């Protein structure tokens, strides 16, 4: 929940604002700040000098004070044959620097759910996401790399506790402004400082030559990227799958998400992904070319995030057309957005991918225990009628094919307000119904195996 302050007396306002400014304008870990105003404090008058109130703080980029870690990192980049960069969410403002480092060092890049587009999707060194909901190529890079370069990464469970993370890595170079996160791994050369400034120093040293030949590593990774591309194509081309809830053939979530993502790319629309199965399949499906095309809550399980995020387009001085990708369960966490969206003049679309269950939990239960338990219900909801009951909202069916969905999305975009597109999607044991899960999470029946594996690993 980040930081908070209770304004117990009016005179504390100056300190509250100073603390709040240092939180929301933090140079590398900006976060929300909660200012609590008790009822007996709110109506009190306050005499205060306006010029004594804090202004927005500014921070100069920091660089490592010592040279020995930098030179050690350069030598590792030059001499190691299989180098993989894990680009965490903190790397997003430094996309050009990450790309330059990857190209100079002969490294491949594994994206995090929050760093999609750090390299263009088609870039040969972009291996896509890695982890339990990763990709064939991203996970190959994580499994085979001898050197991990972690950039702006918090080392979260989706990658590091999935059983996929860095089993052969002998050393880590960690670039992070946070002095705690930069020391996450053992056997680490820690470069604590501004990512852009640190990478600039590394590039300067690498430009002096002597980088070992990485051609074989890049060739192997490119082959795995080809396998991932072919795998996705087969899933998209598989066609409708018969579903026992919908009693007919419907699209799979990957098929529907792909069609919607292509629509967003065509219209340069922002994609917001909600927590759950839609999000998990989503960051495996999307093919972004720059940071900011996709925004997720990166696995924090904030159900209702995507639909709530649409409101920003109505509040902003220059709102941008956006599409919220949400499941039926996540949408029901905040149906209030239908009213708020109209009230604030949002021009955006909510796509409800409806499989009548909490599918992410279902899949996890099935993988661990061979049975899913109480992740669905027998209550049918007419989301189109529900949304159309709010004056100003246009709600329509997304149909049962990619062509149907694309046509529905065009109609929704033409509506100068908030629109809802409902898409029934498949849930079941047919493997083409999802993008696949990899490794073993550190939960349930997998705990002992994963703990043993990590205790025995070298990092």
N, C-alpha and C positions, 0 to 999 in steps of 0.2 A: 504493500500500500504506500510505500515511499515515506516521506516525512510529513509531520503535522505540527501545528502550533495552536494552542488555545489562548485567545486574546482575553486573558482574565481581567485586565484593566485597559482602558483606552490608550494610556501612555505607552503601552507595550507595542503599539502599532509599528513604530520604527524598527524595532528588533524583529518583529514578525515578518515585515517586508524584506528585511535584509536576509533573513534565513530563507524565505521563499524564493528570492531572486537567486541565491546561491544554489538552490535546488533545481529550479526550472531552467536556469541558464548554465548549468554545470557543463564544463567543457567536454566531458566524455561520457557522463552518465546522467544526462538530463532526465528528470522524472516529475510526475505531478506533485504538487504541494497542497496540503489540505489545511485551510485556515478556519478554525472553529470559532464561531462568534456566539457566545452565550447570550441568552435573551436579555439578561440584565446589563450586558455591556453594549449591545447594539444601539440603544437610544441615547447614549451619553454623548455630550458635546466634548470636543477636544480642541485645544489651542496648541498649534504646533507650527514650527517654521517649515515651510514647504521645501526650502533649499537644504534642509537637514535630512530629508527622506532619501533612501538609497536609490541609485540609478541602476540601469542594467549593467551588470559586471562584464568586463571583457578579460580574456585570458590569452596570453601569448603562448603559441605552441611550444611544447617542451621537447628536448632531445636528450638522449642518454649522456650523462656527464662523463663517463669513462669510455675510452676507445677500445679496450681489450675485448669486451663483449661483441662490439660491432665487427671487429676484425675476425673474431672467432666465427661469427655467423657467416661472414663472407667466405671464409675458407670452407665451411660446411656446405654452402650453396655451390661452391665451385667444384668440390671434390666428390659429392654424393651423387650417385647415378639415378636414384629414383626419389624425386622431390615432389611433394604435394603440399599445396597451400590450402588451408581451411579458412575460407573467408567468412567470418562471422558477421553479425549485424553491425558491429562497430566499424567494419570496413566500407560500409555503403558510401560515405562521403568521399572515399578515396579510390573510386573505381578505376580511374586512369592510372593511378600509381600501382594498384594491384596488378593490372594488366601488364604494365611495363616491367614489373618485377618478375612475373611469370615468364614473360618472353625472354628477358635477359638471363634468367637462371635456368631455363628449360624445364620449368615446373608446370604441373597441371593444377587446376583450381577446382576444389570441391566446394559447392555452394551450400550455405545454410538456408533454411526456409525463409529467413528474413533478409537474405542477400541476393535473391534471384536477380539476374541481369547484371551482376558485377562484371562479367564478361558477356559479350553478345552470345546468344544461344548457339550460333553456328561456329563460334570461335573454336578451332581444333583443340585448344587446351582447356576448354570449359567442359568439365566432366559431370556437371549437374549436381543434384543434391546427393548427400550420402547419409547413411544411418538406417534405422529400422524402416522408415518410409523413404528410402533413398532410391538410387538408380543402379543399374548394372555397372555403369561406368564409374559413377561416384564411389560406389562401394569397392570396386576393384582398386581404385586409387588409394582408398583408405586401407585396404587389406595389404597392399603390396609396397607401399612407400617406405623407404628407409629413413627419410627425413621429413618430419612434419613442420611446416611453417604455419603457426596459428596466428591469424591477424584479426584483431578485434573480436575475438571469440570468448564466450563464457563457458565453453565446454559443457553444454547442456545434454540432458539425457537422450534426446532423439538420436544423437550421434554416439556419444561416449559411453552410454550404458546400454547400447543396442547389441553388443557383441560384434560390431563391425569396425570399431575404432582402433586403428593403428597398431595391430599386433606385431608387425615387423619393424616398426620405427625404432631406431637406436638412439635418436636424439630429437630434440625439439628446439626450434627457434620460435619464441613467442614475442609478438609485437603488440603492445597494448599500453594505453595510457594509465590503466588502473594498476596500481602496484600489487594488488592481491591477485587479480585475474592473470597477470603476466607470469605469476609463479605457480600456476595451476598444476603443471606436470613436473615430475622428476626429470633429471637429465636435461634441463632446460638452459638454453642461452637466452636470458631475458633482456629484451630491448624495451625498456620502460620509457615511453614517450609518445608524442604525437605521431600517429601512423604515417601521415604524409611526410613529415620531416625525417622520420627514421628510414622510410623507404628511399627517400631522396639520397640519404647517405649510402645506403646499400647499393643503389644503382651507380653512384659515383665510383665506388670501389669495384663493382662488377665490370664496369666499362673498361677497366684496365686490362681485361682479358684473362685467359687461363681457365675458363669454365669448361668442365669435362663434357664429353659428348653425351647428350641425353637422347639421341635419335631413337634408340631401341625402346626406351621407356615411353617416349611420346608415340611411337608406332603402336605399341601394345595397348596404350590407353585409347588411342584413336580407334582401334579395332573393337574395343569394348563399348565405345560410344556408338559405333555402328550397330552393335548388337542391341543396345538400348533403343536406338531409333527404329530398328526393325521390329522389336518387341512392341513398342508403342503403336506402330502402324498396324500391326496385326490385330491389336485390341480394338483400335478405332474402326477397322474394316469388318469386324466380326458380325456386326448387325445386331438387331434387337434380340433380347433374351427373354424367354417366357418366365414370368414372375408369378408366384403362387398367391401373392397379395392382390396384385392388379389383375390377375386372371387374363393376361395377354402378354404379348411381346412388348418390352419397353427398352429404352436405352440403358446402358450401364452408366455409372457415374463418370468414368473416364471419357466415354463418348460424348456425354452431355457437356462436361466441363470443357473438353476440347472445342466443341462447336461454339460455346459461349466465349472462350478465350480468344478464338479466331475473330469473333465479332468485335471484341474489345480492341484487339490489335488493329482491325480495320478502321475503327473510329477513334483510336487513341484514347480509349476510356480507361480510367483507373479500375483495377480489379481489387476489391476488398474480400478477403476470405475469412469466414467464420471458423470457430473451433469445431473440431470433430472430423468425421470421415470425409466431408467435402474438402476441408482444408488439407488433409493428409494426401488424398488423391490429387488435389489441386497443385501443390508445389512439385509433384512428380510430373504433371501434365504440362504446365505452362512453359512457354518458350520465349522468355523475355530477352530483349536486347539492351535494356538499360535499367538501372536501378530506379524504382518508383513506379514501374508499370504494375507491380503486384504489391499489395500491403496486407500482411497478416499479423495476428497477435502472437505469432511465432511459437505456438504450442503452449501458451499459458492457460488454455482451457477457458477463455473468456467467451462463453456462449452468448451470442447477441452482439458481438463486437462489430461484425461487418455491417449489419443493418443500421446500427447506431452511428457508424462512421459516415454513412451517407449524409447525415445531418450537416457535416462540415461543409459540404458543397452548397448548402443553403445559407449558412452563416458567413461563409467567406465572401470577401468583396468581389472576387472573381472566381466563382465556383466553376468546377470542371465536371463534366458528365462522368459518372461513376456507376459501377455495377457491383452489387453485393452478392457474393456467392454464399448461400447459407443452406443448411439442412433444415428439415421440418422441426427437429428438436431445438436447434439453435434459434430459429426464427421465433418460436414460441417463448423464448426467454425475454423477448422485447417486442411484442406486436404493437406496443405504444408508438413505435416508429412510424406506423401508418398515419397517425394523427400528427405527430411532430413533423413528418416530412412535408405534409400539406401546409401546415402552419408556417413553416420556414421557407417554403418555396423551393424545395429540393427538386432538381431535374436529375433523376437517377432511376435505376432499375434494381429491384430485388428478384433474384432467381431462387426459388425454393426447390431444391433437389430433394424430393420426397420419397423416402424408402420406408416410411412408417416405423422407424426405430432409431435407436442410438447405435448406428452401425459400427462406429469406431470401437465401442466397448464390446459389441457382439463379436467382432473379429478377434479382439484380444482374448475374450473368454474362450472362443473356439480354438484359438491357437494354443492356449495354455491347458485347457481342461476338456476340450472336445465337445463342449456344450455351452450354449448361451442361455442366460437366465435373466428374465425380467428386463430385457432391453427394448421390448416392444409392447404394444397394447392393441386391443381390438377396437379402438375408437377411431372411426373415420372422420376426417376433418375436410370440409370443402374450403380450401384456402382461397380459391377464386371468389366465392360468395362472401367470405369473411372480409377480404380486402376491398371488394367492390362496395361493401356496406359503408365505407368511409368516403364521403364526398370529396372528389378531387383525385382519387386513386383510380388508375386503370389496371385491372387485373385480368389476365388472359391465360389460356393454356399454351404451354410450350410444345405440345404434341408428343409424338413418339419416335421422331427421327431427327437427325442433325439438321435436315432441311427444314422441318417443321419449326425447330427451335430457332434457327437463324431468322426465319420469317417472322416469328413472334417477337424476337428481340428488336427487329427493325421497327415493328409497329409500336413496341414499348418506347423506343427512343424517340419516335415521332411525337409522342405524348409529352407536352410541355409541363411536366410535373412528375410525381412519383408513380411508378408503375411496378406491377408484380407479375412475374411469369412463373407459373407452376409447372414443374416437370416431374412426372413419376419416373423413378429410376429403380433399377434392379438391386435386390439384395438376395444373396444365397451363396451356395458353395461352388457354383461354377467359377473356375479361376479367371475367366475373362471379365468377371464383374468388378475387378479392382486392379490396381497397378502393382500389387504385391507388397509383402512385408518381409524384412530381412533380419537375420540374427535373432537374438533372444534378449528381450528387455529384462532389466533388473527388477522384475516383479513376479509375484506368484510362484509357480512351480519352477521358474527359471532362476530364481535367486541364487541358489547354491552354485549352479554351474557358472553363472556370470561372475559371482564373487570370487570363485576359485580362479577363473581365467584372469581377472584383473589383478588379483593378488600375486599371480605368477608372472605377469607381464613386466617388462623392463622399464616402462614409463608410467 
